[in-house]
Amino acid sequence: MKILSKIICCLSAGLLMVACSEDIPGGEVKNPLAVSTPEVAVVRASSAVVSATATGSHIISRGFCYSTTPNPTIDNTKMAVAKKNMQLTISSLSKNTTYYLRAYAQTSFEVKYSDEITFTTLASDPASALDDWTAPTYPDDYRELSTWEKRSQWNLGNVHDPSVMKADDGYYYMYCTDAGFGDPHAGHGHFHARRSADLVNWEYLGATMPNTPEWVMTKLNEIRSNMGLSASKADVNGYGYWAPCARKVKNGLYRMYYSIVVPGTIDGDGTWSERAFIGLMETADPASNKWEDKGFVITNYSDKELNYKVNATDFGNCYYKYNAIDPSFIITPNGEHWLIYGSWHSGIAAVQLNPETGKTIIDPLPNPWGAANEAAYGKQIFTRQAGNRWQASEGPEVFYHDGYYYMFMAYDALDIPYNTRVVRSATIDGTYTGDQTVLTHPYKFANSQGWVGISHCAIFDDGSGNCYYASQQRFPADYDTWASNANMLGGVRSIQWLSSGWPVVMPERYAALPEVAISAEDIIGTWEHIDLGYSYGNMKESSEMTFAANGTITDGVWKGGTWSFNASTNTLTANGVELKVQRECDWEASPRKHTIVYAGINGAKSYWGKKK
């Protein structure tokens, strides 16, 4: 027995030595403890959201320790976290107090601490800033204010196909198509302007083009003569003035590209519609609202030579390949100037511009027909339906962000089904690809009439990295009996960017709320959730969904799923979907109030949500 005992003791000692060689100081540690320096994402009067990572072998506890004196240890106040990527909210803190914080990881043999940081709680919760915020009070149903005589009260009433830019004077300037409830712009010039200091309250400025430029008819008849046709008899009063695009080019120079559409057909019955033109205006000071017209830029190109005898109702076989409307002007990071334009027909084209003149590189342009001349009119960069010239897509708006050019487009009929899609390309004139994700769609939150026709957008930023989406939006056709669908109100919404690089449009209109931090506690509760999966002409309605305090979803279409919140990036992950979260106005509440909203995408569809 003594011999057996000695053998057991020797084996035990050997095993202990092996264990010690891996797990105690002085041995060979295969996965040593590593604890990152904590980060503090949200600090309030009585709480703070903190995060860190702790990795290594045989960890039995990890978390944070803190105190009001330096070098806190686990003998002070500590909070444990199970996951190596640690994030939690420290509660019950004292107001206006400095705390010392370290992350830790503990094994059976040691405790590893991170570097120390400090944070100071607030004297009072910033929620008071939200209490001091006043919601916009202007009416959504502005029809009683829509007449020309009441234009000083329009704000965002009578807005259609807007373009927005920020100027050197700090104002945002908006320009749009001549359209509104009851056609109030008629006889008062074209491409009307507004400006705003806060993207909420807009001052009406008037028309940027007092009269139709003479070059339009001159250029049209020049082209008709080259086609062997007589001069046009089109009535200038029937012209369409559509979809301007305004941008700052450099200090003291702003350019606006605009569309003028000539009514009628090329040569009577059985021929295709007459052409459109894109022209150019410039100003040194948008506040003056005085723009100098620079004339013709481009017109419709046809790949069918002079075979224009296509019935104007043969939509899938139209005469033109590129339709010269809906310009989008962009200056690339390397200083190139490009015009992206087109609608319906064969898709969207890109043509390079001369930065000095704002006109096409090839100037003057050759006749707008024939294969040999196509390159002068640009390159096709996107088509919704190959082989079909009735695309049901228009209004391209190209915006550069983090290595990609994103093209936002309007799909379908503009009255009700209008929705916004997005694709992207690594080069300005490359092929734009993606799932053609639905970013906006006819929708309805509870306690509202809902909105339709939300598209043909402007995408712009404030110079500080914040991006925005502006478009028209309309009341549903069956809201009441007084031409409700012609009620065109402008809407400005915030854009956020997912970790994948793709944008999302936030569901509620921008209302300049204070930037009060959002924590995981703010997510808990009942939300209105909308699945924006594409459904032609149908309004997607909200349903309730509940996020429980234990990280589960206990009610709604994602019931049984889980959720987590990253306060440092304002990212909510729910049922596996990445959602960006921010504070916005609850425009459906009466009276209006602040709330929290989310937006995310999954393939070709978006999700919107609003906390009740």
Residue pairs with C-beta under 8 A, 6 or more apart in sequence:
20 26
20 27
21 27
21 28
22 28
22 29
22 30
22 57
23 29
23 57
23 58
23 107
23 108
23 109
24 109
25 109
25 110
29 57
30 57
31 55
31 56
31 57
32 56
32 57
33 54
33 55
33 56
33 57
33 59
33 105
33 107
33 110
33 112
34 53
34 54
34 55
34 56
34 105
34 112
35 52
35 53
35 54
35 62
35 103
35 104
35 105
35 112
35 113
35 114
36 52
36 53
36 54
36 103
36 114
37 52
37 103
37 114
37 115
37 117
38 50
38 51
38 52
38 64
38 101
38 102
38 103
38 114
38 117
39 50
39 51
39 52
39 568
40 48
40 49
40 50
40 101
40 117
40 119
41 49
41 50
41 51
41 517
41 567
41 568
42 48
42 49
42 89
42 517
42 518
42 519
42 567
43 49
43 119
43 120
43 121
43 122
43 517
44 121
44 122
44 125
44 126
44 517
44 519
45 93
45 95
45 96
45 121
45 122
45 123
45 124
45 125
46 91
46 92
46 93
46 94
46 95
46 121
46 125
47 89
47 90
47 91
47 92
47 93
47 121
47 519
48 89
48 90
48 93
48 99
48 119
48 121
49 87
49 88
49 89
49 90
49 517
49 519
49 520
49 567
49 568
50 64
50 87
50 88
50 89
50 90
50 101
51 85
51 86
51 87
51 88
51 568
52 64
52 86
52 103
52 114
53 84
53 85
53 86
53 103
54 62
54 63
54 84
54 86
54 103
54 104
54 105
54 112
55 84
55 105
56 105
56 107
56 112
57 107
58 107
58 108
59 105
59 106
59 107
60 106
60 107
60 108
61 74
61 80
61 104
61 105
61 106
62 80
62 81
62 82
62 84
62 86
62 103
62 104
62 105
62 106
63 78
63 79
63 80
63 81
63 86
63 88
63 103
63 104
64 78
64 79
64 81
64 86
64 88
64 90
64 101
64 102
64 103
64 104
65 72
65 73
65 74
65 76
65 77
65 78
65 79
65 101
65 102
65 104
65 113
66 72
66 76
66 77
66 78
66 90
66 99
66 100
66 101
66 102
67 76
67 77
67 99
67 100
68 97
68 98
68 99
68 100
69 100
70 100
70 116
71 100
71 102
71 116
72 100
72 101
72 102
72 116
73 102
73 104
73 111
73 113
74 104
74 106
74 111
78 104
79 88
79 90
81 87
81 88
86 103
87 566
87 567
89 519
89 520
89 521
93 99
93 121
94 121
95 121
95 122
95 123
95 124
96 120
96 121
96 122
96 123
97 120
97 121
98 118
98 119
98 120
99 118
99 119
99 120
99 121
100 116
100 117
100 118
101 116
101 117
101 118
101 119
102 113
102 114
102 115
102 116
102 117
103 113
103 114
104 111
104 112
104 113
104 114
105 111
105 112
106 112
126 514
126 516
126 517
127 516
129 514
129 516
130 513
130 514
130 516
130 583
130 594
132 514
133 513
133 514
133 594
135 511
135 585
135 591
135 592
135 593
135 594
136 200
136 201
136 511
136 585
136 592
137 592
138 155
138 156
139 145
140 475
140 489
140 587
141 475
141 487
142 154
142 155
142 157
142 158
142 181
142 487
142 489
143 181
143 482
143 483
143 487
145 153
145 154
145 157
146 154
146 157
146 158
146 180
146 181
146 182
146 184
147 182
147 184
148 184
148 185
148 188
151 184
151 204
152 204
154 194
154 202
154 204
155 201
155 202
156 194
156 202
156 489
156 490
156 491
156 492
157 180
157 181
157 488
157 489
157 490
158 179
158 180
158 181
158 184
158 185
158 488
159 174
159 176
159 180
159 194
159 472
159 488
159 489
159 490
160 176
160 177
160 179
160 180
160 456
160 472
160 488
161 176
161 177
161 179
161 242
161 243
161 244
161 326
161 395
161 456
161 472
162 174
162 175
162 176
162 457
162 458
162 470
162 471
162 472
162 490
163 174
163 175
163 176
163 243
163 244
163 245
163 246
163 256
163 458
164 172
164 173
164 174
164 246
164 458
164 460
164 468
164 470
164 492
165 172
165 173
165 246
165 247
165 248
165 254
165 286
165 460
166 172
166 173
166 248
166 460
166 461
166 462
166 463
167 173
167 248
167 254
167 286
167 287
168 248
168 251
169 286
169 287
170 197
171 195
171 196
171 197
171 286
171 287
172 195
172 196
172 197
172 199
172 460
173 193
173 194
173 195
173 246
173 286
174 193
174 194
174 195
174 196
174 202
174 458
174 470
174 490
175 191
175 192
175 193
175 208
175 244
175 246
175 256
176 191
176 192
176 244
176 490
177 241
177 242
177 243
177 244
178 185
178 186
178 190
178 191
178 192
178 240
178 241
178 242
179 185
179 488
180 488
181 483
181 486
181 487
181 488
182 486
185 192
185 207
188 206
188 207
189 206
189 207
189 208
189 209
189 210
189 211
190 207
190 208
190 209
190 212
190 241
190 258
191 207
191 208
191 209
191 241
191 244
191 256
191 258
192 204
192 205
192 206
192 207
192 208
193 204
193 205
193 206
193 207
193 208
193 286
193 289
194 202
194 203
194 204
194 205
195 202
195 203
195 205
195 286
195 287
196 202
196 203
198 512
199 468
199 492
199 510
199 512
200 492
200 510
200 511
200 512
202 490
205 289
206 289
208 244
208 256
208 281
208 289
208 291
209 241
209 258
209 281
209 291
209 293
212 236
212 239
212 260
213 279
213 293
213 295
215 279
215 293
215 295
215 296
216 239
216 260
216 262
216 277
216 279
216 296
217 232
217 234
217 236
219 277
219 296
219 299
220 232
220 234
220 262
220 274
220 275
220 277
221 231
221 232
223 275
223 299
223 367
223 368
224 230
224 231
224 232
225 231
226 367
227 266
227 306
227 308
228 306
229 266
229 267
232 262
232 264
232 274
234 262
234 263
234 264
234 274
235 263
238 263
238 264
239 260
239 261
239 262
239 263
240 259
240 260
240 261
240 263
240 276
241 258
241 259
241 260
241 261
242 258
242 259
242 260
242 261
242 276
242 325
242 326
243 258
243 259
243 325
243 326
243 327
243 395
243 456
244 256
244 257
244 258
244 259
244 327
245 256
245 257
245 258
245 327
245 328
245 329
245 397
246 254
246 255
246 256
246 286
247 254
247 255
247 256
247 329
247 330
247 331
248 254
249 255
249 331
249 355
249 358
252 284
253 282
253 284
254 282
254 283
254 284
254 286
255 280
255 281
255 282
255 329
255 358
256 280
256 281
256 282
256 283
256 291
257 278
257 279
257 280
257 297
257 327
257 329
257 339
258 278
258 279
258 280
258 281
258 327
259 276
259 277
259 278
259 324
259 325
259 326
259 327
260 276
260 277
260 279
261 276
261 277
261 325
262 274
262 275
262 276
262 277
263 274
264 273
264 274
265 271
265 272
265 273
265 274
265 312
266 272
266 273
266 274
266 275
266 308
266 319
267 308
267 309
270 309
270 311
271 308
271 309
271 310
271 311
271 312
271 319
272 308
272 309
272 310
272 311
272 312
272 318
272 319
272 320
273 312
273 318
275 299
275 300
275 320
275 324
275 368
276 299
276 300
276 323
276 324
276 325
277 296
277 297
277 298
277 299
277 324
278 297
278 298
278 299
278 324
278 325
278 327
278 339
278 341
279 293
279 294
279 295
279 296
279 297
280 293
280 294
280 295
280 297
280 358
280 359
281 291
281 292
281 293
281 294
282 291
282 292
282 294
282 358
283 290
283 291
283 292
294 357
294 358
294 359
297 327
297 339
297 358
297 359
297 360
298 324
298 339
298 341
298 351
298 360
298 365
298 377
298 378
299 324
299 365
299 368
300 320
300 322
300 323
300 324
300 368
301 320
301 321
301 322
301 324
301 349
301 368
301 369
301 373
301 374
301 377
301 378
302 308
302 319
302 320
302 321
302 368
302 369
303 321
303 369
303 370
303 371
303 374
304 310
304 319
304 321
304 369
305 369
305 370
306 369
307 319
308 319
310 317
310 318
310 319
315 344
315 389
315 390
316 388
316 389
316 390
317 389
318 344
318 345
318 389
318 390
320 345
321 345
321 346
321 374
321 380
321 389
322 341
322 342
322 345
322 346
322 349
322 377
322 378
322 380
323 341
323 342
323 343
323 344
323 345
324 341
324 342
325 341
325 342
325 343
325 394
326 341
326 342
326 343
326 394
326 395
326 396
326 456
327 339
327 340
327 341
328 339
328 340
328 341
328 396
328 397
328 398
329 337
329 338
329 339
329 340
329 353
330 337
330 338
330 340
330 398
330 399
330 400
330 405
330 428
331 337
331 338
331 355
332 338
332 400
332 428
333 400
335 355
336 352
336 355
336 428
337 352
337 353
337 354
337 355
337 358
338 350
338 351
338 352
338 353
338 398
338 428
338 429
339 350
339 351
339 352
339 353
339 360
339 378
340 348
340 349
340 350
340 381
340 396
340 397
340 398
340 407
341 348
341 349
341 351
341 378
341 396
342 348
342 349
342 394
342 396
343 391
343 393
343 394
343 395
344 389
344 390
344 391
344 392
344 393
344 394
345 389
345 391
346 380
346 383
346 389
346 391
347 380
347 381
347 382
347 383
347 384
347 391
347 393
348 380
348 381
348 382
348 383
348 393
348 396
348 407
348 409
348 432
349 377
349 378
349 379
349 380
349 381
350 378
350 379
350 381
350 428
350 429
351 360
351 361
351 376
351 377
351 378
351 379
352 360
352 361
352 429
353 359
353 360
353 361
354 360
354 361
354 363
357 363
360 376
362 376
365 373
365 376
365 377
366 372
366 373
366 376
367 373
368 377
379 429
381 407
381 425
381 429
381 430
381 431
381 432
382 396
382 407
382 409
382 423
382 431
382 432
383 391
384 391
384 392
384 393
384 411
384 436
385 391
385 392
392 411
392 412
392 413
393 409
393 410
393 411
393 421
394 409
394 410
394 456
395 408
395 409
395 410
395 455
395 456
395 457
396 407
396 408
396 409
397 407
397 408
397 409
397 457
397 458
397 459
398 405
398 406
398 407
398 408
398 428
399 405
399 406
399 408
399 459
399 460
399 467
400 406
401 467
401 497
401 501
401 503
402 497
402 501
403 426
403 501
404 424
404 425
404 426
404 501
405 424
405 425
405 426
405 427
405 428
405 430
405 432
406 422
406 423
406 424
406 459
406 503
407 422
407 423
407 424
407 425
407 432
408 420
408 421
408 422
408 439
408 457
408 459
408 469
409 420
409 421
409 422
409 423
410 418
410 419
410 420
410 455
410 456
410 457
411 417
411 418
411 419
411 420
411 421
411 436
411 455
412 418
412 419
412 536
412 537
413 537
414 453
414 455
414 456
415 452
415 453
415 474
415 477
415 485
416 442
416 452
416 453
416 474
416 476
416 477
416 485
416 537
417 442
417 452
417 453
417 536
417 537
418 442
418 452
418 453
418 454
418 455
418 456
419 438
419 439
419 440
419 441
419 442
419 454
419 455
419 534
420 438
420 439
420 440
420 441
420 454
420 455
420 457
420 469
420 471
420 505
421 436
421 437
421 438
421 439
422 434
422 436
422 437
422 439
422 502
422 503
423 432
423 433
423 434
423 436
424 432
424 433
424 434
424 501
424 502
425 431
425 432
425 433
434 502
435 603
435 604
436 604
437 502
437 601
437 603
437 604
437 605
437 606
438 532
438 533
438 534
438 604
438 605
438 606
439 469
439 503
439 504
439 505
439 532
439 601
439 606
440 454
440 455
440 457
440 469
440 471
440 505
440 532
440 606
441 454
441 532
441 534
441 535
441 540
441 606
442 450
442 451
442 452
442 453
442 454
442 476
442 537
442 538
442 539
442 540
443 450
443 451
443 454
443 507
443 530
443 532
443 539
443 540
443 541
443 542
443 608
444 450
444 451
444 539
444 540
444 541
444 542
445 507
445 528
445 530
445 542
445 588
445 610
446 528
446 542
446 588
447 588
447 589
447 590
448 587
448 588
449 475
449 476
449 479
450 476
450 539
450 541
451 473
451 474
451 475
451 476
451 491
452 473
452 474
452 475
452 476
452 477
452 485
452 539
453 472
453 473
453 474
453 485
453 488
454 471
454 472
454 473
454 474
454 491
455 471
455 472
456 471
456 472
457 469
457 470
457 471
458 469
458 470
458 471
459 467
459 468
459 469
459 495
460 467
460 468
460 470
461 467
461 468
462 468
466 494
467 494
467 495
467 496
467 497
467 503
468 492
468 493
468 494
468 495
468 510
469 492
469 493
469 494
469 495
469 505
470 490
470 491
470 492
470 493
471 490
471 491
472 488
472 489
472 490
472 491
473 488
473 489
473 490
473 491
474 484
474 485
474 486
474 487
474 488
474 489
475 484
475 485
475 487
476 484
476 485
476 539
477 484
477 485
478 484
479 485
491 509
492 509
492 510
493 505
493 506
493 507
493 508
493 509
493 510
494 505
494 506
494 510
494 582
494 584
495 503
495 504
495 505
495 506
496 503
496 504
496 506
496 570
496 580
496 582
496 599
497 503
497 504
497 580
498 504
498 578
498 580
498 600
498 601
499 571
499 578
500 578
502 601
504 580
504 599
504 600
504 601
504 606
505 599
505 606
506 580
506 582
506 584
506 597
506 599
507 530
507 584
507 597
507 599
507 608
507 609
507 610
508 584
508 585
508 586
508 587
508 595
508 597
508 610
509 584
509 585
509 587
510 584
511 584
511 585
511 587
513 583
513 584
513 585
513 594
514 583
515 583
516 583
517 567
518 565
518 567
518 570
518 581
518 582
518 583
518 596
519 565
519 567
520 564
520 565
520 567
522 596
522 611
523 547
523 563
523 565
523 572
523 581
523 596
523 611
524 547
524 548
524 549
525 546
525 547
525 611
525 612
526 544
526 545
526 546
526 555
526 611
526 612
527 544
527 545
527 546
527 547
527 556
527 598
527 609
527 610
527 611
527 612
528 542
528 543
528 544
528 545
528 609
528 610
528 611
528 612
529 542
529 543
529 544
529 545
529 556
529 557
529 558
529 607
529 608
529 609
530 540
530 541
530 542
530 543
530 607
530 608
530 609
531 540
531 557
531 605
531 607
532 540
532 605
532 606
532 607
532 608
533 540
533 604
533 605
534 604
534 605
542 610
543 556
543 557
544 555
544 556
544 612
545 553
545 555
545 556
545 557
545 558
545 559
545 609
546 553
546 554
546 555
546 556
547 553
547 554
547 563
547 574
548 554
551 562
551 563
551 564
552 560
552 561
552 562
552 563
553 559
553 560
553 561
553 562
553 563
553 574
553 575
558 574
558 575
561 574
561 575
561 576
562 574
562 575
563 572
563 573
563 574
563 575
564 572
564 573
565 571
565 572
565 573
565 581
566 572
566 573
570 580
570 581
570 582
571 578
571 579
571 580
571 581
572 578
572 579
572 580
572 581
572 598
572 600
573 579
577 600
577 602
577 607
578 600
579 598
579 599
579 600
579 607
579 609
580 598
580 599
580 600
581 596
581 597
581 598
582 596
582 597
583 594
583 595
583 596
583 597
584 594
584 595
584 596
584 597
585 592
585 593
585 594
585 595
586 592
586 593
586 594
586 595
586 610
589 595
595 610
595 611
595 612
596 610
596 611
597 608
597 609
597 610
597 611
598 607
598 608
598 609
598 610
599 606
599 607
599 608
599 609
600 606
600 607
601 607
